[in-house]
Amino acid sequence: MVGELRDAVSDMWYLDGTWISNSTQAAQEFDVLARGFDARQVIDDPKKGTRVLLCDADTPDDSGADALVISVYDDRLLVRRVIDKAAITWLKSNVH
């Protein structure tokens, strides 16, 4: 876990909410990486983003929703949830 997505607003497959880092080394690396993304480029070519597993604190470890990180901007995190099984397989094979 690298942080929290709070007060997320859902629009179709997208979630946009407050990004709160847990201040670990991994979280800092994630933050720097995601802030460097150009949202339009990631939307056009998902390989330019990174993938995450969105977990709820009330669910068991290793379960959650696959998502593509589009960007971190103004301390907000924008992700696109990936639900289709074939799309999840593609995401795991092509986006790191």
C-alpha positions in Angstrom: 0.0 0.0 0.0 1.3 3.5 -0.9 -1.5 5.7 0.2 -5.2 6.4 0.1 -7.7 7.7 -2.4 -10.3 9.7 -0.4 -13.5 11.3 -1.3 -13.4 9.9 -4.8 -15.8 11.1 -7.4 -16.9 8.4 -9.9 -17.5 9.2 -13.5 -18.1 6.0 -15.5 -14.9 4.0 -15.1 -12.9 6.9 -13.7 -12.2 7.8 -10.1 -10.8 11.2 -9.1 -10.1 12.0 -5.5 -7.8 13.3 -2.8 -4.4 11.5 -2.9 -2.9 10.9 0.6 0.5 9.3 0.6 1.5 7.0 3.5 5.0 8.6 3.3 6.9 5.4 2.6 9.8 5.2 0.1 7.4 3.3 -2.2 4.8 6.0 -1.9 7.3 8.7 -2.6 8.4 6.8 -5.8 4.8 6.3 -6.8 4.0 10.0 -6.3 7.0 11.2 -8.4 6.1 8.7 -11.1 2.4 9.6 -11.3 3.0 13.3 -11.1 5.2 12.9 -14.2 2.4 11.5 -16.3 0.6 13.5 -19.0 -3.0 12.6 -18.5 -3.9 13.0 -22.2 -1.0 10.8 -23.2 -2.0 8.1 -20.7 -5.6 8.1 -21.8 -4.5 7.8 -25.4 -1.8 5.1 -24.6 -2.3 3.3 -21.3 1.2 1.9 -21.5 2.4 5.4 -20.5 0.6 5.0 -17.1 1.0 2.5 -14.3 -1.3 0.0 -12.8 -2.5 -0.3 -9.2 -4.8 -2.4 -7.2 -7.4 -0.4 -5.4 -8.1 -1.9 -2.1 -10.7 -1.2 0.6 -9.5 -1.3 4.2 -12.4 -3.6 5.0 -11.5 -6.2 2.4 -8.9 -9.0 2.7 -5.4 -8.5 1.3 -4.8 -9.3 -2.4 -8.4 -8.4 -3.3 -9.3 -5.2 -4.9 -10.0 -3.5 -8.2 -7.5 -3.2 -11.0 -6.9 0.3 -12.2 -4.8 2.4 -14.5 -3.2 5.5 -12.9 -3.7 8.4 -15.2 -2.1 11.1 -13.1 -1.5 12.8 -9.7 -2.2 16.5 -9.9 -2.9 19.1 -7.2 -2.8 16.3 -4.6 -5.5 14.5 -6.5 -5.3 11.0 -8.0 -7.0 10.1 -11.2 -7.5 6.5 -12.1 -9.5 4.4 -14.6 -10.9 1.2 -13.2 -10.5 -1.9 -15.3 -13.3 -4.4 -15.0 -13.3 -6.6 -18.1 -11.3 -9.8 -17.6 -9.5 -9.5 -21.0 -8.7 -5.8 -20.3 -7.3 -6.8 -16.9 -5.1 -9.4 -18.5 -3.9 -6.8 -21.1 -3.3 -4.3 -18.3 -1.2 -6.8 -16.3 0.8 -7.8 -19.4 1.4 -4.4 -20.8 1.4 -1.7 -18.1 3.9 -1.7 -15.2 
